Amino acid sequence: MQSLDALTASIQHGEYFKMYVPKDVEYSPELVRKLSELFGGCTIYTGVGTWIGEDGKLINESVEIIEAYHSLNEEGEKSLFRYIYDWALATAQEVVAITTDRGLSLLNIDTLRRLI
């Protein structure tokens, strides 16, 4: 996983941004609108996330992937993370998965708070 500095650098100067939203959690038109305003538009498609649970079993979760191509300045970056933080709190997300051109970041609420 990348450091916060690397994440910040990739959001500001990167080529793409992806956010993974569990399919049973509503990503809301407001989230899509905010990302579209920041990035000039976005694409949403369905995927399946998998990982090994604490019990050693394979877990599969349907997700909506929100993707955008971008170049954000510092103000845009803070606005993005503020909105993701508010959304994560409102939907009781423990972790938000984001991919940029520099890799995957699993951001918990405390990390998102530090980014705003």
Secondary structure, 3 states (H helix, E strand, C coil): CCCHHHHHHHHHHCCEEEEEEECCCCCHHHHHHHHHHHHCCCEEEEEEEEEECCCCCEEEEEEEEEEEECCCCHHHHHHHHHHHHHHHHHCCCCEEEEEECCEEEEEEHHHHHHHC
